[in-house]
């Protein structure tokens, strides 16, 4: 699970890079689904735009946040992604359960 961090319109500090990687490490429970990630940090005059795109099995999950504080934006974007991954995992489990149930009923017939 690799995270590529890109900074636009400002110089990326090591502290911010470590902070983002620390937040990404909290998503370890989804390691079976996440292939890699791309974090884009963009700074305008008064706002920061943070966009996180994760490549997961069979699709992509994207989250975008605007916030004046870049650290708060990183927090928000990872919270959003975690909620989306919870939904993705539940949907994936449900599909697996239904497929197993249909296979089991076919064997009984």
KADABEL-V81236 format. One record per pair of residues at least 12 apart in sequence whose C-alpha atoms are under 7 Angstrom apart, sorted by the first residue. I is the first residue (numbers start at 1). J is the second residue. Records with the same first field share a line. If there is no record, write none. Layout:
I = J + J
This chain:
1 = 34 + 35 + 36
2 = 36 + 37
3 = 36 + 37 + 38
4 = 37 + 38 + 39
5 = 38 + 39 + 40
6 = 39 + 40 + 41
7 = 40 + 41 + 42
8 = 41 + 42 + 43
9 = 42 + 43
10 = 43
20 = 74
23 = 78
33 = 56 + 57
34 = 54 + 55 + 56 + 57
35 = 55 + 56
36 = 54 + 55
37 = 53 + 54 + 55
38 = 52 + 53 + 54
39 = 51 + 52 + 53
40 = 52
46 = 68
47 = 66 + 67 + 68
48 = 66 + 67 + 68 + 69 + 70
49 = 65 + 66 + 67
50 = 64 + 65 + 66 + 73 + 74 + 77
51 = 63 + 64 + 65
52 = 64 + 77
63 = 77 + 80 + 81
64 = 77
65 = 77
